[in-house]
Amino acid sequence: MLGQAGRARKSENREEIMTEWWRRTQRIVQTNLRLTDGTLDPERLAADVAAFGATAMLFNVGGIFAWYPTELGLQAKNPMLQGDLLRRMIDAAHRHDIRFIGRYDLSKATRIAYDAHPEWFCRDREGHAFEYNGTYQACVNGGWYHHQGVQVLKESLGRYDIDGLFFNMFGYLSTDYSYRQYGLCHCENCRREFHAFSGEELPQRADVSDRLYRAYLRFQEITSRALSEEICDVVKSVRPGVAVSNMGRRSDFFRGEVNRRLDRPHPEWVHLSGEEARNFRSLGGGHTRYSSALTHFVDFPWRYSAETGAAQALRLAQQLANGADPHYYFMGKLDQADRKPLPAVRAIFDYHRDNEALYGDLESAARVALYTSHKSRRYHPRSGASIAAFRGAYRALVDAGIAFDTIHDLRAGEADFAEAHSRYETIILAGAGCMSQAEATSLDAFVEAGGTLLMIGDAASYDETGEPLPQNRLNSRPFTKVEEVLEEMRGGYVRTSPGTRTLGGLDSDLILLDGPYRRVIPKPGARTLYSVLLPQRFGPPELCYPDPELDTDLPGVLLAGHGKGQAIYIPWNVDMLYHEHGLLEHRALLAQLALKFAPAKISLSAPRRLEMTVQRHRESGDLVVHLVNYSGQNDNCYDEPITIHDMDLLLDLPVVTCRALVAGKALAVETDGNGRQKVRLPPIGYFEAIRIR
């Protein structure tokens, strides 16, 4: 066994070799260990993780239970632990050239800490603790995080050669593993700190339409950020070379999670994996590596029933297509009772390993961006509508075969936020009702410089805390003001150009209209596209004929120039309608407007259940087009995808060579007669990646 001096020298050598290892692409396996795993064989686990193809692993360290011989009396030690398991596990991981990421859960503690300091833990309105299976939820404003958590970090990081840290369930939680709602924490710490913040008592209910509750949400954000800063300072003071995840702007890498939840509306959002990857890419400015752990199991109550291989392959393919590192999450060790998805997962891990040099240096080459408004999801009076609008636009872009990124509003405070917009030709605001002045200024500058801004519904109608604005924040908008909101347009239509098939080639003169419509005063010189038919009678059938008096000149779409660019406004929620109904005309309208002033350089002959993304290799300049096959997905059922044949990739750019990375073969490049290059794609299973030089 190494002495202290030997261990110190070994650590110094490793720190030199592994400097900022987290900046390189990884394949990660996460083990969420049970108390009974305290007797595991570290060498066997490290070998299993290496054989799975991983280059990094997550392993329990401390918090609720210590996985090492702790000397902190309030941190319960795993009673089944044999010797210094943590040291042996870290050494075994490093022998297999695996980075060791310590998993900390400071969100809860056992009865030991609760009995000693009940004031550190969450309370409901009646004063009852948030207790689950003998563990107690820690309050962000209490001493478990700020005192005991700090001691856990100092003790473990001071002893062990840990490469990275991940914190589980960090921050404010109001539900437990059974999805029971506890409501707001009413402990004395929260009462005191919120009164100091706002001068008021805690809100009576969680109602986002209530100004006091929105103030409480802001309080949560500020106190959570302060705690993250405190924790990060402690970590870096003890071990400066360690990587920390999910600490806001201080994050060295991002770690998300893709799973099912019983308490979410069904069907599950099939694009969660890709959305997380896109958002992380935006949050990190394209420089911070990111991954989202795929849970092997279905949901908390069934930790040992696994998803299908098709479901996990679709999730992983979305992540690769959007620059994320593969990351898989087991309950316990890798020897699972339900192993059905593992061959598919292993195959994609192997593919990533074989193409690691390429995937380690990709950046997005998308020319369209969809705005992610965290503020709207949190503060908008109808936050559910904001999510539905965003997802409708997201799904429409995927289904139309348009490559796109997301722009996350949490980066609005960064110095390069406005500059980052310049890489896009079109930015879409869907579900982006809440907006700060800084965000609006950056978007106006984008349009002035020549970009196209597509605004939908109530975009930029509220401030960053959900307060209605007297005037829309965007100066580039194609209208002066909203005159009136017609709240109920059910039975209405948008009339297109009759008989022209101008909308995606569809043989229809009408687009279904529902929900609110905003009657606006157009700016001088603004142009109208399509017109509105006010709600028609729809019953009984004998009375269902067009009423000419309900035919209006209200715009279906409004356009106007601003500086060198263009602003487009859809005064009704085409995004929400596509999310709800999935009608082709709503998708076609969004696609038409997204590309109106900047036609796509890369497209598919027919999208047909394929998601397309475009990335660029930084060093070589090669383009990498990913095609993700969704044909096996049907609501919550994920079966093997139907292999897609006879698909062409159309390229309005010069091409020297094309190679299919999954199929492992070169592809012929032809001319399609319209001045474009055409590549016949190989049969597409789970996904394909085309490298274009």
C-alpha positions as CSV (number, residue, x, y, z in Angstrom):
1,M,0.0,0.0,0.0
2,L,1.3,3.5,-0.9
3,G,2.4,5.8,1.9
4,Q,1.2,9.4,2.1
5,A,4.2,10.7,0.2
6,G,3.9,8.1,-2.5
7,R,0.2,8.9,-2.9
8,A,1.0,12.6,-3.1
9,R,3.6,12.0,-5.9
10,K,1.2,9.8,-7.8
11,S,-1.5,12.5,-7.5
12,E,0.8,15.2,-8.7
13,N,1.8,13.1,-11.8
14,R,-1.8,12.4,-12.6
15,E,-2.8,16.0,-12.2
16,E,-0.2,17.0,-14.7
17,I,-1.3,14.2,-17.2
18,M,-5.0,14.7,-16.7
19,T,-5.0,18.6,-16.8
20,E,-8.5,19.6,-17.8
21,W,-9.5,16.1,-18.9
22,W,-13.1,17.3,-19.0
23,R,-12.5,19.4,-22.1
24,R,-12.1,16.2,-24.1
25,T,-15.0,14.0,-25.2
26,Q,-15.9,11.2,-22.8
27,R,-18.1,8.1,-22.6
28,I,-19.6,8.0,-19.1
29,V,-21.1,5.2,-17.0
30,Q,-22.9,6.2,-13.8
31,T,-23.5,3.8,-10.9
32,N,-26.1,4.9,-8.4
33,L,-25.0,2.5,-5.6
34,R,-27.1,0.9,-2.9
35,L,-26.0,0.3,0.7
36,T,-25.6,-3.4,-0.2
37,D,-23.0,-2.5,-2.8
38,G,-20.6,-1.6,0.0
39,T,-19.0,-5.0,-0.4
40,L,-18.4,-4.7,-4.2
41,D,-15.1,-5.6,-5.8
42,P,-13.6,-2.3,-7.1
43,E,-11.4,-4.1,-9.6
44,R,-14.3,-6.0,-11.1
45,L,-16.4,-2.9,-11.4
46,A,-13.6,-0.8,-13.0
47,A,-13.0,-3.7,-15.5
48,D,-16.8,-3.8,-16.3
49,V,-16.9,-0.1,-16.8
50,A,-13.9,-0.2,-19.1
51,A,-15.3,-3.1,-21.0
52,F,-18.5,-1.1,-21.6
53,G,-16.4,1.4,-23.4
54,A,-16.5,4.2,-20.8
55,T,-13.7,6.7,-20.1
56,A,-15.3,8.1,-17.0
57,M,-17.5,6.8,-14.2
58,L,-19.7,8.2,-11.5
59,F,-19.5,6.6,-8.0
60,N,-21.0,7.5,-4.7
61,V,-18.8,9.5,-2.3
62,G,-20.8,11.3,0.4
63,G,-23.8,13.3,1.6
64,I,-26.6,11.1,2.8
65,F,-24.2,8.2,3.4
66,A,-20.4,8.2,3.4
67,W,-18.8,5.6,1.1
68,Y,-15.5,6.1,2.9
69,P,-14.4,6.0,6.6
70,T,-15.8,9.4,7.5
71,E,-14.8,11.2,10.7
72,L,-17.8,13.5,10.5
73,G,-20.3,12.5,13.2
74,L,-23.4,13.8,11.4
75,Q,-22.7,12.1,8.1
76,A,-24.0,8.5,8.3
77,K,-21.5,5.9,7.1
78,N,-22.7,3.1,4.9
79,P,-23.0,0.3,7.5
80,M,-22.1,-2.4,4.9
81,L,-18.9,-0.7,3.9
82,Q,-15.8,-2.9,4.1
83,G,-12.6,-0.9,4.6
84,D,-11.8,2.1,2.5
85,L,-13.8,1.2,-0.5
86,L,-13.6,4.7,-2.0
87,R,-9.8,4.7,-2.2
88,R,-9.7,1.2,-3.7
89,M,-12.3,2.2,-6.3
90,I,-10.5,5.3,-7.3
91,D,-7.2,3.4,-7.6
92,A,-8.9,0.7,-9.7
93,A,-10.6,3.3,-12.0
94,H,-7.3,5.0,-12.6
95,R,-5.5,1.8,-13.4
96,H,-8.1,1.3,-16.1
97,D,-7.6,4.9,-17.3
98,I,-11.0,5.9,-16.2
99,R,-11.7,9.3,-14.8
100,F,-13.4,9.2,-11.4
101,I,-16.4,11.5,-10.9
102,G,-17.6,11.6,-7.3
103,R,-21.4,11.6,-6.8
104,Y,-22.4,13.7,-3.9
105,D,-26.0,13.9,-2.6
106,L,-26.2,16.8,-0.1
107,S,-30.0,17.1,-0.7
108,K,-30.8,14.8,2.3
109,A,-29.5,13.4,5.5
110,T,-30.4,10.6,7.9
111,R,-32.0,10.8,11.3
112,I,-28.5,11.3,12.9
113,A,-28.2,14.8,11.5
114,Y,-32.0,15.5,11.8
115,D,-32.1,14.8,15.5
116,A,-29.0,16.9,16.1
117,H,-30.1,19.9,14.0
118,P,-33.8,19.8,13.0
119,E,-33.6,23.4,12.0
120,W,-31.4,22.5,9.0
121,F,-34.2,20.7,7.2
122,C,-37.4,21.5,5.2
123,R,-40.8,21.9,6.8
124,D,-44.3,22.0,5.3
125,R,-46.8,24.6,6.3
126,E,-47.9,22.5,9.3
127,G,-44.3,22.2,10.5
128,H,-43.8,18.5,9.4
129,A,-40.4,17.5,8.0
130,F,-40.0,16.5,4.4
131,E,-39.2,12.8,5.3
132,Y,-38.8,9.8,2.9
133,N,-37.6,6.4,3.9
134,G,-35.8,7.7,6.9
135,T,-34.1,10.6,5.1
136,Y,-34.8,14.3,5.5
137,Q,-34.8,17.0,2.9
138,A,-32.2,19.6,3.5
139,C,-33.2,23.3,3.1
140,V,-31.1,25.5,0.8
141,N,-31.0,28.1,3.6
142,G,-30.1,25.7,6.4
143,G,-26.9,24.5,7.9
144,W,-26.8,21.0,6.3
145,Y,-25.8,22.5,3.0
146,H,-23.8,25.5,4.3
147,H,-22.0,23.8,7.2
148,Q,-22.1,20.0,7.0
149,G,-22.0,19.8,3.2
150,V,-18.9,22.0,3.2
151,Q,-17.2,19.7,5.8
152,V,-18.1,16.6,3.7
153,L,-16.4,18.2,0.6
154,K,-13.3,19.3,2.6
155,E,-12.9,15.8,4.2
156,S,-13.4,13.8,1.0
157,L,-11.5,16.0,-1.4
158,G,-8.7,16.4,1.0
159,R,-8.2,12.6,1.2
160,Y,-9.0,11.3,-2.3
161,D,-7.7,11.7,-5.8
162,I,-11.1,12.6,-7.3
163,D,-11.2,13.9,-10.9
164,G,-14.7,15.5,-11.0
165,L,-17.8,16.1,-8.9
166,F,-21.5,15.8,-9.6
167,F,-24.2,16.9,-7.1
168,N,-27.5,15.0,-7.1
169,M,-30.9,16.8,-6.6
170,F,-29.2,20.1,-5.7
171,G,-31.4,23.0,-4.6
172,Y,-35.1,23.4,-3.8
173,L,-37.3,20.3,-4.0
174,S,-41.0,20.1,-3.3
175,T,-41.7,16.5,-4.2
176,D,-40.3,13.1,-3.1
177,Y,-39.5,9.9,-5.0
178,S,-43.2,9.0,-4.9
179,Y,-44.0,12.4,-6.4
180,R,-45.9,13.5,-3.3
181,Q,-46.2,17.3,-3.2
182,Y,-44.9,19.0,0.0
183,G,-45.3,22.6,-1.2
184,L,-43.0,25.4,-0.2
185,C,-40.5,25.0,2.6
186,H,-41.8,26.9,5.6
187,C,-38.8,26.4,7.9
188,E,-37.6,29.3,10.0
189,N,-34.6,29.8,7.7
190,C,-36.8,30.3,4.7
191,R,-39.3,32.6,6.5
192,R,-36.4,34.8,7.8
193,E,-34.5,34.9,4.5
194,F,-37.5,35.5,2.3
195,H,-38.7,38.4,4.6
196,A,-35.2,39.9,4.4
197,F,-35.4,39.6,0.6
198,S,-38.9,40.8,0.0
199,G,-40.2,42.4,3.2
200,E,-43.1,40.0,3.1
201,E,-44.2,36.6,4.4
202,L,-44.0,33.5,2.3
203,P,-46.7,33.1,-0.3
204,Q,-49.7,31.1,0.6
205,R,-49.8,29.0,-2.6
206,A,-47.7,28.1,-5.6
207,D,-49.5,30.2,-8.2
208,V,-47.4,31.8,-10.9
209,S,-50.1,34.4,-11.5
210,D,-49.5,35.7,-8.0
211,R,-46.8,38.5,-7.8
212,L,-45.7,37.3,-4.4
213,Y,-45.1,33.8,-5.6
214,R,-43.1,35.1,-8.6
215,A,-41.0,37.0,-6.1
216,Y,-40.5,33.7,-4.2
217,L,-39.3,32.0,-7.4
218,R,-36.8,34.8,-7.9
219,F,-35.7,34.3,-4.2
220,Q,-35.1,30.6,-5.0
221,E,-32.9,31.4,-8.0
222,I,-30.8,33.9,-6.0
223,T,-30.3,31.7,-3.0
224,S,-29.6,28.6,-5.1
225,R,-27.0,30.6,-7.1
226,A,-25.3,31.8,-3.9
227,L,-25.1,28.3,-2.6
228,S,-23.6,27.0,-5.8
229,E,-21.0,29.7,-5.7
230,E,-20.2,28.8,-2.1
231,I,-19.9,25.1,-2.8
232,C,-17.8,25.8,-5.9
233,D,-15.4,28.0,-4.0
234,V,-14.9,25.3,-1.4
235,V,-14.2,22.6,-4.0
236,K,-11.7,24.7,-5.9
237,S,-10.0,25.8,-2.6
238,V,-9.4,22.2,-1.6
239,R,-8.6,20.7,-5.0
240,P,-8.2,23.4,-7.7
241,G,-7.7,20.9,-10.6
242,V,-11.0,19.0,-10.0
243,A,-13.9,19.4,-12.4
244,V,-17.3,20.5,-11.2
245,S,-20.6,20.0,-13.0
246,N,-23.9,21.9,-13.0
247,M,-22.8,24.9,-11.0
248,G,-24.1,27.6,-13.4
249,R,-21.4,29.8,-14.9
250,R,-18.8,28.0,-12.8
251,S,-19.5,24.6,-14.4
252,D,-16.5,22.8,-15.9
253,F,-19.0,20.3,-17.6
254,F,-22.7,19.9,-17.7
255,R,-24.6,16.7,-16.7
256,G,-28.3,16.3,-17.4
257,E,-30.7,13.3,-17.2
258,V,-33.1,11.8,-19.6
259,N,-35.8,9.6,-18.1
260,R,-39.5,9.0,-17.7
261,R,-41.6,10.3,-14.9
262,L,-45.0,9.3,-13.8
263,D,-46.0,12.8,-12.9
264,R,-45.3,14.2,-16.4
265,P,-48.1,14.4,-19.1
266,H,-48.2,11.5,-21.5
267,P,-46.9,10.8,-24.0
268,E,-43.4,11.6,-22.9
269,W,-41.5,14.3,-24.8
270,V,-39.6,12.2,-27.3
271,H,-37.2,15.0,-28.1
272,L,-36.0,15.5,-24.4
273,S,-32.6,14.1,-25.1
274,G,-31.9,16.3,-28.1
275,E,-33.4,19.4,-26.4
276,E,-31.1,18.9,-23.4
277,A,-28.1,18.6,-25.6
278,R,-28.9,21.7,-27.6
279,N,-29.5,23.7,-24.4
280,F,-26.3,22.6,-22.9
281,R,-24.4,23.5,-26.0
282,S,-25.9,27.0,-25.8
283,L,-25.3,27.4,-22.1
284,G,-21.6,26.5,-22.5
285,G,-21.1,28.8,-25.4
286,G,-20.0,25.9,-27.5
287,H,-16.9,25.4,-25.3
288,T,-18.1,23.4,-22.3
289,R,-18.6,19.6,-22.8
290,Y,-21.9,18.1,-21.8
291,S,-23.8,14.9,-21.4
292,S,-27.3,13.7,-20.3
293,A,-27.4,10.4,-18.4
294,L,-29.9,7.9,-19.8
295,T,-31.5,6.0,-17.0
296,H,-31.4,2.3,-17.6
297,F,-34.7,1.9,-15.7
298,V,-38.2,3.2,-16.5
299,D,-38.9,5.4,-13.5
300,F,-38.2,5.5,-9.7
301,P,-40.8,2.8,-8.7
302,W,-39.3,0.3,-11.1
303,R,-35.5,0.7,-10.7
304,Y,-34.9,-2.7,-12.2
305,S,-37.2,-2.7,-15.3
306,A,-35.2,-1.3,-18.2
307,E,-36.2,0.7,-21.3
308,T,-36.0,-0.9,-24.7
309,G,-32.8,-0.8,-26.8
310,A,-34.7,1.2,-29.4
311,A,-35.7,3.8,-26.8
312,Q,-32.1,4.2,-25.6
313,A,-30.6,4.2,-29.1
314,L,-33.0,7.0,-30.1
315,R,-32.0,9.0,-27.1
316,L,-28.3,8.4,-27.6
317,A,-28.5,9.2,-31.4
318,Q,-30.2,12.5,-30.6
319,Q,-27.3,13.3,-28.2
320,L,-24.6,12.4,-30.7
321,A,-26.4,14.5,-33.3
322,N,-26.2,17.5,-31.1
323,G,-22.7,17.2,-29.8
324,A,-23.2,15.5,-26.4
325,D,-21.1,12.8,-24.9
326,P,-22.7,9.3,-24.4
327,H,-23.7,8.8,-20.8
328,Y,-25.5,5.8,-19.3
329,Y,-26.9,5.4,-15.8
330,F,-27.3,2.1,-13.9
331,M,-29.0,1.5,-10.6
332,G,-26.2,-0.4,-8.8
333,K,-23.5,-2.2,-10.7
334,L,-23.5,-3.2,-14.3
335,D,-24.8,-6.8,-13.7
336,Q,-28.5,-6.0,-14.3
337,A,-31.5,-8.3,-14.1
338,D,-33.0,-6.6,-17.2
339,R,-30.4,-6.4,-19.9
340,K,-32.4,-5.9,-23.0
341,P,-31.2,-2.4,-24.0
342,L,-27.5,-3.0,-23.4
343,P,-26.5,-4.4,-26.8
344,A,-27.8,-1.3,-28.5
345,V,-26.2,1.0,-26.0
346,R,-22.9,-0.8,-26.2
347,A,-22.9,-0.6,-30.0
348,I,-23.3,3.2,-29.9
349,F,-20.6,3.5,-27.2
350,D,-18.3,1.4,-29.6
351,Y,-19.2,3.7,-32.5
352,H,-18.4,6.8,-30.5
353,R,-15.0,5.2,-29.5
354,D,-14.2,4.5,-33.1
355,N,-14.9,8.1,-34.1
356,E,-13.7,9.8,-30.9
357,A,-11.3,12.1,-32.7
358,L,-14.2,13.5,-34.8
359,Y,-16.7,13.8,-32.1
360,G,-14.3,15.5,-29.7
361,D,-14.0,18.6,-31.9
362,L,-17.4,19.3,-33.4
363,E,-19.3,22.6,-33.3
364,S,-22.8,23.4,-34.6
365,A,-23.1,24.6,-38.2
366,A,-26.9,25.3,-38.0
367,R,-28.2,28.5,-39.4
368,V,-31.5,28.5,-37.6
369,A,-32.0,28.9,-33.8
370,L,-35.0,28.4,-31.6
371,Y,-35.0,30.5,-28.4
372,T,-35.2,28.7,-25.1
373,S,-36.9,31.0,-22.6
374,H,-36.3,29.7,-19.1
375,K,-37.9,32.9,-17.8
376,S,-41.1,32.1,-19.6
377,R,-41.3,28.5,-18.3
378,R,-40.7,29.8,-14.8
379,Y,-42.5,33.2,-14.6
380,H,-45.1,33.4,-17.4
381,P,-48.7,33.5,-16.1
382,R,-49.3,30.4,-18.3
383,S,-46.0,28.6,-18.1
384,G,-47.6,25.4,-19.4
385,A,-48.5,27.3,-22.6
386,S,-44.9,28.5,-23.0
387,I,-43.6,24.9,-22.9
388,A,-46.3,23.7,-25.4
389,A,-45.4,26.6,-27.8
390,F,-41.7,25.9,-27.6
391,R,-42.2,22.1,-28.1
392,G,-44.5,22.7,-31.0
393,A,-41.9,24.8,-32.8
394,Y,-39.1,22.4,-31.9
395,R,-41.1,19.4,-33.2
396,A,-42.1,21.3,-36.4
397,L,-38.4,22.1,-37.2
398,V,-37.4,18.4,-36.6
399,D,-40.3,17.1,-38.7
400,A,-39.6,19.5,-41.5
401,G,-35.9,18.4,-41.7
402,I,-34.5,21.8,-40.7
403,A,-31.2,21.8,-38.8
404,F,-31.3,24.1,-35.8
405,D,-29.8,25.0,-32.4
406,T,-31.3,26.5,-29.3
407,I,-30.3,29.8,-27.7
408,H,-30.7,29.7,-24.0
409,D,-31.8,32.9,-22.2
410,L,-29.7,32.0,-19.1
411,R,-26.7,33.1,-21.1
412,A,-28.1,36.6,-21.5
413,G,-25.7,38.0,-18.8
414,E,-22.7,36.7,-20.7
415,A,-20.5,39.3,-22.6
416,D,-20.7,37.4,-25.9
417,F,-24.5,36.7,-25.8
418,A,-25.4,39.2,-28.5
419,E,-22.4,38.3,-30.6
420,A,-23.3,34.6,-30.5
421,H,-26.5,35.4,-32.4
422,S,-24.5,36.4,-35.5
423,R,-23.8,32.8,-36.4
424,Y,-27.5,32.4,-37.3
425,E,-29.6,33.7,-40.2
426,T,-33.0,33.1,-38.4
427,I,-34.0,33.1,-34.7
428,I,-37.4,31.9,-33.7
429,L,-39.3,33.1,-30.6
430,A,-41.8,30.4,-29.6
431,G,-43.0,30.3,-25.9
432,A,-40.8,33.4,-25.2
433,G,-43.2,35.8,-23.6
434,C,-40.9,36.8,-20.8
435,M,-37.8,38.8,-21.8
436,S,-35.3,41.1,-20.2
437,Q,-34.3,44.4,-21.8
438,A,-30.8,43.0,-22.4
439,E,-32.3,40.1,-24.4
440,A,-34.5,42.4,-26.5
441,T,-31.6,44.7,-27.2
442,S,-29.4,41.7,-28.4
443,L,-32.2,40.4,-30.7
444,D,-32.9,43.9,-32.1
445,A,-29.2,44.2,-32.9
446,F,-29.3,40.8,-34.6
447,V,-32.1,42.0,-37.0
448,E,-30.4,45.3,-37.6
449,A,-27.3,43.5,-38.7
450,G,-29.3,41.5,-41.3
451,G,-30.8,38.6,-39.4
452,T,-34.4,37.3,-39.6
453,L,-36.5,37.2,-36.3
454,L,-39.6,35.1,-36.3
455,M,-41.9,36.2,-33.4
456,I,-44.9,34.1,-32.4
457,G,-47.8,34.9,-30.1
458,D,-47.0,37.0,-27.0
459,A,-43.2,37.0,-27.6
460,A,-41.5,39.7,-25.5
461,S,-44.8,40.9,-23.9
462,Y,-43.7,40.4,-20.3
463,D,-40.7,41.4,-18.4
464,E,-38.2,38.9,-16.9
465,T,-40.3,38.3,-13.8
466,G,-43.6,37.8,-15.6
467,E,-45.0,41.3,-15.2
468,P,-47.0,42.5,-18.3
469,L,-45.3,45.2,-20.3
470,P,-47.2,48.3,-21.5
471,Q,-45.4,47.9,-24.9
472,N,-43.6,45.0,-26.5
473,R,-39.9,45.0,-25.7
474,L,-38.6,44.3,-29.3
475,N,-38.1,47.5,-31.3
476,S,-37.6,45.3,-34.4
477,R,-41.3,44.0,-34.2
478,P,-43.3,44.7,-37.4
479,F,-46.2,46.4,-35.5
480,T,-46.5,49.5,-33.2
481,K,-48.8,48.0,-30.6
482,V,-51.3,45.3,-29.8
483,E,-54.8,46.9,-30.0
484,E,-56.8,43.9,-28.7
485,V,-56.4,40.3,-27.9
486,L,-59.2,38.1,-29.3
487,E,-59.1,35.4,-26.7
488,E,-61.2,32.8,-28.5
489,M,-60.7,32.0,-32.1
490,R,-62.0,28.4,-32.1
491,G,-63.7,27.8,-35.5
492,G,-61.5,30.4,-37.2
493,Y,-59.1,30.0,-40.1
494,V,-56.2,31.6,-41.8
495,R,-56.8,31.8,-45.6
496,T,-53.7,31.2,-47.8
497,S,-53.5,32.1,-51.5
498,P,-56.3,30.1,-53.1
499,G,-55.3,27.2,-55.4
500,T,-51.6,28.0,-55.4
501,R,-50.2,25.2,-53.2
502,T,-47.8,27.9,-51.8
503,L,-47.8,26.3,-48.3
504,G,-45.5,23.4,-48.5
505,G,-47.2,22.1,-51.7
506,L,-50.3,21.3,-49.7
507,D,-53.6,21.3,-51.6
508,S,-55.4,23.5,-49.1
509,D,-56.5,27.1,-48.9
510,L,-57.1,27.1,-45.2
511,I,-55.1,26.7,-41.9
512,L,-56.9,25.8,-38.7
513,L,-57.0,28.6,-36.2
514,D,-57.6,28.3,-32.4
515,G,-56.7,30.1,-29.2
516,P,-55.9,33.8,-28.9
517,Y,-55.3,36.2,-31.8
518,R,-53.5,39.5,-31.3
519,R,-55.0,42.4,-33.3
520,V,-52.0,44.7,-33.9
521,I,-51.4,48.0,-35.7
522,P,-48.8,47.3,-38.4
523,K,-45.8,49.6,-38.8
524,P,-45.7,51.7,-41.9
525,G,-44.4,49.6,-44.8
526,A,-45.3,46.3,-43.1
527,R,-46.5,43.5,-45.4
528,T,-49.3,41.1,-44.9
529,L,-49.1,37.4,-45.7
530,Y,-52.4,35.5,-45.7
531,S,-55.6,36.7,-43.9
532,V,-57.9,35.7,-41.1
533,L,-61.4,34.3,-41.2
534,L,-63.1,34.9,-37.8
535,P,-64.7,31.9,-36.1
536,Q,-67.4,30.3,-38.2
537,R,-70.5,28.4,-37.1
538,F,-69.6,24.7,-36.7
539,G,-73.0,23.2,-35.7
540,P,-75.5,21.9,-36.6
541,P,-74.2,20.9,-40.1
542,E,-77.0,22.7,-41.9
543,L,-75.6,26.0,-40.6
544,C,-71.9,25.3,-41.3
545,Y,-71.4,27.5,-44.4
546,P,-68.9,30.4,-44.7
547,D,-70.2,33.8,-43.5
548,P,-68.7,36.5,-45.8
549,E,-69.0,39.1,-43.0
550,L,-66.4,37.1,-41.0
551,D,-63.9,37.3,-43.8
552,T,-61.3,40.0,-42.7
553,D,-58.1,41.6,-43.8
554,L,-56.5,40.8,-40.5
555,P,-53.0,39.5,-41.2
556,G,-52.2,35.8,-40.8
557,V,-48.6,36.8,-40.8
558,L,-47.0,40.3,-40.7
559,L,-43.5,41.2,-42.1
560,A,-41.4,44.3,-42.0
561,G,-37.8,45.3,-42.5
562,H,-35.6,46.6,-39.7
563,G,-32.1,47.8,-40.4
564,K,-30.6,45.2,-42.8
565,G,-32.9,42.4,-41.6
566,Q,-36.4,41.3,-41.4
567,A,-38.9,40.7,-38.6
568,I,-41.8,38.3,-39.1
569,Y,-44.8,38.2,-36.7
570,I,-47.4,35.4,-36.4
571,P,-50.2,36.9,-34.2
572,W,-51.6,33.5,-33.2
573,N,-50.0,30.4,-31.7
574,V,-49.2,28.2,-34.7
575,D,-46.5,26.6,-32.4
576,M,-49.0,25.4,-29.8
577,L,-51.4,24.2,-32.5
578,Y,-48.7,22.0,-34.0
579,H,-47.9,20.7,-30.6
580,E,-51.5,19.8,-30.0
581,H,-52.7,18.6,-33.4
582,G,-49.6,17.9,-35.5
583,L,-51.3,19.2,-38.7
584,L,-49.1,19.5,-41.8
585,E,-50.2,23.1,-42.6
586,H,-49.0,24.4,-39.2
587,R,-45.6,22.7,-39.7
588,A,-45.4,23.9,-43.3
589,L,-46.1,27.5,-42.3
590,L,-43.4,27.4,-39.6
591,A,-40.9,25.9,-42.0
592,Q,-41.7,28.3,-44.8
593,L,-41.2,31.4,-42.5
594,A,-38.0,29.9,-40.8
595,L,-36.4,29.7,-44.3
596,K,-38.1,32.6,-46.0
597,F,-35.1,34.8,-46.2
598,A,-32.3,32.2,-45.9
599,P,-33.0,29.0,-47.8
600,A,-31.4,25.8,-46.4
601,K,-28.0,24.8,-47.8
602,I,-28.5,21.2,-46.8
603,S,-31.8,19.4,-47.0
604,L,-33.4,16.0,-47.4
605,S,-35.5,14.8,-50.4
606,A,-38.2,13.9,-47.9
607,P,-37.7,14.2,-44.1
608,R,-39.9,11.1,-43.4
609,R,-39.4,10.7,-39.6
610,L,-35.8,11.8,-39.7
611,E,-34.2,14.5,-37.6
612,M,-31.3,16.2,-39.4
613,T,-28.5,18.2,-37.7
614,V,-25.4,19.8,-39.2
615,Q,-22.1,20.1,-37.3
616,R,-18.6,21.2,-38.3
617,H,-15.3,19.7,-37.4
618,R,-13.3,22.7,-36.0
619,E,-9.9,21.6,-37.3
620,S,-10.7,20.2,-40.7
621,G,-13.8,22.2,-41.6
622,D,-15.6,19.0,-42.6
623,L,-19.4,19.0,-42.2
624,V,-21.0,16.1,-40.3
625,V,-24.7,15.6,-41.0
626,H,-26.6,13.4,-38.6
627,L,-29.8,11.7,-39.5
628,V,-31.8,10.2,-36.5
629,N,-34.6,7.7,-37.3
630,Y,-37.8,8.2,-35.3
631,S,-39.9,5.6,-37.1
632,G,-39.8,3.1,-34.2
633,Q,-41.4,5.6,-31.8
634,N,-45.2,5.6,-31.3
635,D,-46.3,7.7,-28.3
636,N,-44.6,5.9,-25.4
637,C,-43.9,2.8,-27.3
638,Y,-40.3,2.4,-28.7
639,D,-39.8,-0.4,-31.1
640,E,-37.0,-1.1,-33.6
641,P,-37.1,1.6,-36.3
642,I,-38.1,0.8,-39.9
643,T,-35.0,1.0,-42.0
644,I,-35.3,4.1,-44.3
645,H,-34.3,3.6,-47.9
646,D,-34.0,5.7,-51.1
647,M,-33.3,9.0,-49.3
648,D,-31.2,11.7,-50.9
649,L,-29.2,14.4,-49.2
650,L,-29.3,17.7,-51.2
651,L,-26.4,20.1,-50.9
652,D,-26.2,23.6,-52.2
653,L,-22.5,23.8,-51.6
654,P,-19.3,22.4,-53.1
655,V,-18.5,18.8,-52.2
656,V,-15.3,16.8,-52.7
657,T,-16.2,13.6,-50.9
658,C,-18.9,12.1,-48.7
659,R,-18.6,9.2,-46.3
660,A,-21.3,7.4,-44.3
661,L,-19.7,6.7,-40.8
662,V,-22.2,4.1,-39.5
663,A,-22.4,2.2,-42.8
664,G,-18.6,2.7,-43.2
665,K,-18.5,3.5,-46.9
666,A,-17.9,6.3,-49.3
667,L,-21.0,7.8,-51.1
668,A,-21.3,8.9,-54.7
669,V,-22.0,12.6,-55.3
670,E,-24.1,13.6,-58.3
671,T,-25.8,16.7,-59.6
672,D,-29.6,16.9,-59.3
673,G,-30.2,19.2,-62.3
674,N,-31.0,22.2,-60.2
675,G,-27.4,23.1,-59.5
676,R,-27.3,21.2,-56.3
677,Q,-25.2,18.2,-55.3
678,K,-27.2,15.0,-54.5
679,V,-26.0,12.1,-52.4
680,R,-28.0,8.9,-52.2
681,L,-27.9,7.8,-48.6
682,P,-27.4,4.3,-47.4
683,P,-30.2,2.5,-45.6
684,I,-30.7,4.3,-42.2
685,G,-31.4,2.2,-39.1
686,Y,-31.1,4.0,-35.7
687,F,-29.1,6.8,-37.2
688,E,-26.5,7.7,-39.8
689,A,-23.7,10.3,-39.9
690,I,-22.4,11.7,-43.2
691,R,-19.0,13.3,-43.2
692,I,-18.7,15.9,-46.0
693,R,-15.4,17.2,-47.2
